[in-house]
Amino acid sequence: MEAPTTEQEYTEKDVTIAFLSIHANVLINSYINENVIFGRIKPHDEVPVNEYLEKLGFCNLDSILYDLFLNGDNIQDGYVTERDFNRRCFELFRIKTESLFTEIPFDNSYGDWDDIYHYKYGWYEYLKNLYTLFDEIIKTEVSPDLFTAVPDILDNEEIRNYYLAVSKFVLAIKTKGLRQGRRIDRYFKKMNFVSPFIQRLIKKHKGRFYLRNSDTNSLDYKLALLSCLRFYNEDNAKLFELKMLRWEEPRYKAQ
């Protein structure tokens, strides 16, 4: 077999660069949008590109990439774009649920960027309704000093495993019709930590875990589902959880 020519090698490099630039463009635009929503950066601010790329795992990019991906919906010429905040929130919700629902099949209509993907098992209509709750929580004000008190109790690998386990559990309640009282040890037996929103759906008895609440229309289930959304920045995840806790305070006091 003949060795690749210089032209072939250059073409392969071009393909790699193009792929990386597209991937980096999607991620950095999403990360900017997330940080705008959580108040870490504002429209017209200069984007700390190198810092964001490192956070997203792009540490050793060829400099040729910079000119290829630095523009998009959320960044133009290195600065954060001005956009409608409601549109930002919907975009964040859509991207986060898309990451959460990777194993849920679509129905015959996929939707477009002005809609939520059309998932099977009744998820499409459910998510459309859930977005109203998400939007209210995102817009709930919390003290910027509060989230600094939330400890980092898990390392990156534990965080990844935690989200995988709880996401499968919460989605299975609706998708697989898990019934109240069912044993659910396989989701939780290796857990060192469970968020307060997930705890409301489960109970532990004699070392075994059981499903306490299988009502997918209950507020506790909806908040548990939202707590499964992954954010690029763990500080944003903490802030979102605090927003949920603050949002629900007057509702639980009224009970």
N, C-alpha and C positions, 0 to 999 in steps of 0.2 A: 504494500500500500504506500502510495506517495505521501510525503509529508505535506501538511497544509501550506498553501502559498501565503505570502504576506497579505495579499488581498483578502483571503479567506479569514486569516487571523484578525485582520482589521474589522471585517464584517461581524465576527463573533463578538469583538469588543464593543462595537457599535450597539449590537443587540443587548448586551449586558448593561451598557450605560443607559440605553433607552428604558429598559425594564426597571433599573434602579431609580432613574429619575421620576418615572411615573409613580412608583411605589413611595418614594420619598415625598413627592408632591401631595399625594393623597394623605399621608400620615401627618406631614407638617401642617397642612391646611386644617385637618381635623383637630390637631393638638392646639393650634392657635385659636380655633373656634371654642374649644373646651375652656381654654384659659381666659378668653374674653368673658364667657358666661360666668365663670367663677371669680371674675374681678382681678385676675393676676396680670392682665395686660389690657390696654384700652385701644379703641380705634385711633389710628394715626400714630400710635407708638411704633418705634423701631423694633422689629422682631429680633430677639437674640438668637440668630440662626444657629450658630455653632452649639450653643447650650441646648437648644431644642433638638437638634440632630443627635447629639450625644445621648440625650434622654430617650430618644426613640430608637437607639441602637445603631445609628449611622455615624460611626466614629472615624472611619478612614476613607471617606469618599474622595474620589478624584475631583480636583477643582473644576473639571469640565462640567460636572453636574450642576454646579451652582447656578449657571446661567439657564439651565434647562428647567428647573422646578421652582424657582423663587416667586413665581406668579401664580395666582389662583383666586378663588372666591374670597379667601381670607387674608391674602397677602399680595401686595403689588409693590414692586421695586423695593422690597425689604421692609415695608411698613404695613401695619394692620389696616385692612379696609373697613370702611363704614358700611354696616349692613343692618337691616331690620332685625331687632333683637328677637322677635317672635319667630322669624325664619331661622335664626341661629339655633333657638331652642328645639325647633322641630328637626333640624338637621342633626343635632346632637342625639336626640331621642332615636331617630331612624338608624343612625350609625351604631349606637350602642345596642339597640335591639337586634340589629342585623348580626352583630358579633355574638349575641347571646343565643340566637335561633339558628345556628349553623346546621343543626341536625333535624330541624323541622322542615318538611317539604313544602313547596309552593303548591297552590292550586293552579288552574289553567291560566290565570291572569297574574302577571308578575308585578304590576304597578309601575310607577315611574317615580322620578325624583320629587314629585309634588304629592306623593302618597306613601303610605307604609306598604311594605311588601305584602302580598296576599298569601299569607301562610294558611296551611290546612288546620284541621282540628278546631276551627272556630277562633283561631288566634288573631286573624285579621281584624275582625270587628272588635275583639277584646282589646287589642292594642290601640285601636283608634280611640276607644273610650278611656284607656289608661293614660293616653297622652295628656288629657285634661288634668289629671292628678299630677303627672310629672311636671307639667308646666307650672302649676301652682307651687309645687315644692321648690323648683329651681328659683322662682321669684320670691321665695320666703327669705327674709333678712335674718341673719344671725350675726352675733358679735364676732368680728375677725379674730378676737383673742381666744375664743372658745376652742377652736379646733386644734390649737397648739397644745392643749391639755390631753388630747387623745394620744395614747402611747402607741409606738410601733412595736407590736407584740409578735408579729410574724415576719419571717424573712421572705424574700421574693419567691422562692420555691414553695413555701408554705402558703403564701397568698394565692399563687397560681392553682395549687391543688385544692385550696379552700373554695375558690370560685367555681372550679370544675365540678366539685361535689355538690355544692348547694344549688348550682344552676340546674344540674340534672334532676335533683330532688324536686325543686319547685316546679319545673316544667312538667315533670312526670305526674304531678298531682292532677293537672288538667289534661295533658296529652294521653296519659295511660289510665286516668280515672282512679288514682289511688284512693282508697277508702279510709275514712276516719277510723282510728284504732289499729291500722295495719302496722306491722313491724317494719322499721326502716333502718335497721342497723347498718346495712351496707353503705349507706350514704354518710354515716356519722361516726362509725366506730374508731376511725383514726383521727378524729378532729380534736385539736387542742383548744379551739376557740370557735364559737358560733355567735353571729351578730344577734342583737336583741330582736330584730325583726324576724329572723329565722326561728329563734327560740319560741316565738308565739305559736308556731305551727307544730311544734313537737313537744313530747313529754318523755321523761326518762324514768324508768321503773326497774329496780333491781338490775341495773347495768344494761338494760335494753332500751332502745329508742322506739317510740310509737308516734304515729301521725295524730296530732291533736285536732287539727282543723283542716278539712278538705274542701271547705266552701270557697271556691275561686272568685266568688262575688263579694267576699268579705274584705273589709279594709285591711285586716291583718295579712291576708294573702297578697293583696295588691302591693302593699309596702314591702313584703318579703321578696316579691318578684323584682321590684325596683331596686332593692338592695343587692341584687345579683348583677346589676350593670357594672361593667368594668370601665375604669377611667385610666388614662395614660399616666396620670400623676396620683399617687396614693394620698397626697394632701387633698386633692380634689374629691377623692372617694370619702375621706373623713368629713369634708365639708358638706358633701351631699347627704351623708348620714345624719349630720347635725341639723341640716335643713329639714329632713324628714321628721326628726324628733321634735323640732320646734313647730313644724306645720301641724302635727297631730296633738300638741298640747291642749289647745282649747277644745278639741273634739272629745278627748278622753275626760277632761274636767267636766264636760257637760253631761257625761253619762251618769 
